[in-house]
Amino acid sequence: MQKKPLILVTNDDGITAPGIRMLIEVMNEIGDVVVVAPDSPQSGMGHAISVNNVLYCNPTTVDDGPQLEYSCSGTPADCVKMAKNLILNKTPDLCVSGINHGANSSINVIYSGTMSAAVEAGIEGIPAIGFSLLDYDWNADFRPFKEHIKKIALNVLLNGLPDGVVLNVNMPKLKKEEIKGIKISRQANGNWKEEFDKRTSPFGKEYYWLSGEFVNKDKGLDTDIWALENGYISVVPVQFDMTAHHAIQKLNTWDL
């Protein structure tokens, strides 16, 4: 009998979030699942790791599925590090992160704890995928995407990924019959126009609340934003080698 793949599941919304519970359910149909996820929400943490704080990682039971679960006090990247080096003490066949409540398309990939967990897995030599849904509601409906998530995960297990690459998968907020398919895309050129709302606490102390508006500067028809706006699931291959190779020749002309 063929051995089942070992699949690590993590996220940034916390181990009890509906998104990760759905992802665990899908992965249980594919392989043996171990969950190592934050014990509280870690959205927007990016690739932060715990350096000056102790880490706690305890076995837990959230539902009655066959998976093994661990709740970690650290960041999403911490969870992957602890899973690989302490809990599993081996390299899993696949790491999936999410399903995030909210999209991680365009520049959001930089800030995303969901994608940072996937990137950390990639750095550790684990084929990895980050899944996100363009719906910030805690009770978002992830069911329409079950078969697409399974298909993408199975393809990664079958075909592998290029060295230094992980997948950033974003799904539009649609009913099952409205999903047009999957588009291999590139990251759209966009950024956040931030605002800081100044407020005063009941004790008279000033504080600020970050808000803002996303600005899409990219009109291309091959971007993740275009795919989401037109009813497609976007799949962007992301590399964690951040070298701007195209700039090396230019810099070599400087008088250094």
N, C-alpha and C positions, 0 to 999 in steps of 0.2 A: 504494500500500500504506500502511495506517495505521501511524503511528509508534508504536513501543512506549513505554510509560511508563518514565521513569527512576526507579528505586527505590533508596533508601538503606537499608541494613540495619546495625543496630548492636545492642549488648546491654550487660550489665554482668557477665556470667559469664566473659568473655574470648572471644577470636576462635576458639579451638579447641573451645569448649563444644559438646556435642551439640545443645543447643537452638538455637543460632544456625545450626548447619550444616543443621538441618531447615528453619528459616525461609528460609535462602538457597535451598534446593532448591525450596520452594514458590514463592518470588518469581521464580525463574528461569523458571517456567511462565507468568508474567504479563508480565514486562518485562525491561529491561536493568538489571542489578544491580551496584551498587557497595557494597562492605562497608568500613566504617570502624569498627573495634571495639577495645576495650582489649586490650593485650598480656598482661594478667593479670586475675584476678577483681577486680571493683570493687563487689561487693554491699554494700548499705547505705550507699552514698556519697551518696544523695540527689541534690540538684542542685549538688553541689560542682563548682567549676572550679579549674583550676591557675593560681594567681596568682604564687606565689613560686618555682615550679619551671619548668625548661625542658620543652618538649614534643618528643617524637620521634614521627614518623609515617612509616613505611616500607612500600613495596610488599611484599607477601608472597604466598605460594601455600600454601594449606592443603589443597586438593583440586583435582581436574582440571575443575571446573565452568567455565562461561563467564564468571563474574563477575570483576570487578576487586576486589582486596582490599588493604586497608591496615591495618597493626597500629599502634596508637597507645598511647603511654605514659600518656596522661591518663585522665580520668574519662569516663563515658558522655556527659555534657554537652559536654566538650571535643571528643569524637569528632564530634558533630553540628556544632559550631561550625567545626571544621577541615574537615569535609566540605563544608559550604555555602560557606565563604569562601576555601578554599585548594585543595582537591582537585577539587571539581566546578566551582567558580567559577560556579555557577548554582543555581537552586532546583529540586530534584527534585520529581517529581509525587507522591511518597509516601515517608514514612519509617516503617519498621517496626522495633520494638525487641523483643528476646527471642530465642527463647522462654525466659523465665526458668525456672530450676530452683527452683520454689517459688512459691506464690501471692502476689499483690500486691493482695489484696482488703482492704476496710475501710481502717483507718488505715495499713496497710502501704504504701499509695500514697505517703505522705509521705516514707518512708525509702528508697524504691526507686530504685536507679540505672536500672533498666529503664524505669520510667515517667518519670524525670527526663530521660532521653534523648528520649522521645516529647514531653514538655512543651517541652523546648528546641527541638525541631523545630517545634512549634506556634508558639512565640514567633517563630521565623524565617519563619513564613508557610507552613510545609510541612504538609499533612495528615498526621497521625501516629497510629499505633496501637502500644500496648504489649501484648505477649502473654506470659502467664505460665501455668504448669502447676502444679497443687497436688501436686507430687512433687519432693522435694529430692534424690532419688537422681541421681547424675551420669549413670547409665545409664537414666534414665527413658525410657519409650516415648512419643514424640511422634507416632507415625504415625497413631493413631486420629483426630487432629485436623486432618490435612492439608486435607481438603475444607472444613472449617469456617473455617480460617484463610484459605484462598483466597477463599471466599465473602465474608467480611468485608472483605478487602482490595479485592476487585473492586467491592464496593458503595461503599467510600470513594472509589475512583477514579472511579466513575460518578456518584455523587451529591454528592461533596464533604462537608465538615463545616462546621457553623456557626462563625462567627468566634470565635476564642479557645477552641475546644474540641478536645480530643484524646480518643481512646478507650482505656479500660483494659479489656482482655479477659482474663478468668481462666477456666481450664479445669479441671474436676475430674479426678481420677485414675481413669479408667474405660476399659473396653474400648470399641471402636467401637460395638458393638451396644447398649451400655448408655447411651450419650449420648442424652438426651431431646430436645435441641435448644438453641436460643440464646434467652436472656432479656435484654431491655433492663432494666437494674437501676439502683438507686441504691447509693451507698456505705453500708455498714452502720455503725452507731454502735458502735465498739468501741475497745479500747486494750490495751496490754501492761502486765501487772503484773510489773514487773522485779524481778530478784534479782541481787545481785552476790556470786558465790562467791569468798570470800577464800582465797587459796592462798599457799604459800611456795615460792620457787624453790630449786634446789639450793645457791644462794649465800646463802640466808637472807633474800632480799629479798621483801617482800610484794607480791602482785599480785592483780588481780581478773578474774574471768571472768563476762561478762554472760550471764544466762539469764533465763527468765521464761515466763509463760503468757498467751496471748491471751484476753481476756475480751470476749465478744460481749454488748453491752447492748441489742441491737436484736432484737425479736421479729417485726419486719415480714416479710411474705411477698413483698416486692418488692426485697429487698436482694441484693447480690452474694454474701453468705455463705449466704443461703437458697438461691439458685440453685445454688451449688456443692454444698451438702449434699443437694440434691434432684435431682442428675444433670443439671444444665443448665450450659452455658457462659454466663457473665455478661459483659455489655457495659455498662460504665458511662461515660457522657460526662463528662469531667473538664474543668473550666475552670481556667485559670491566673491569671485575675483573682481575687485572694484577698480583694477588698473584701467586707466583710460589709454589703451594701447595706441589709439590713433593720435594721441598727443605727444608720444615719446619722441618722434622725429622732430617735431617743432621745438621741444624743450632742449634737444641736443644741439640746436643752433644758438642757444644762449651762451653768453660769456660767463661760465661758471668755473 
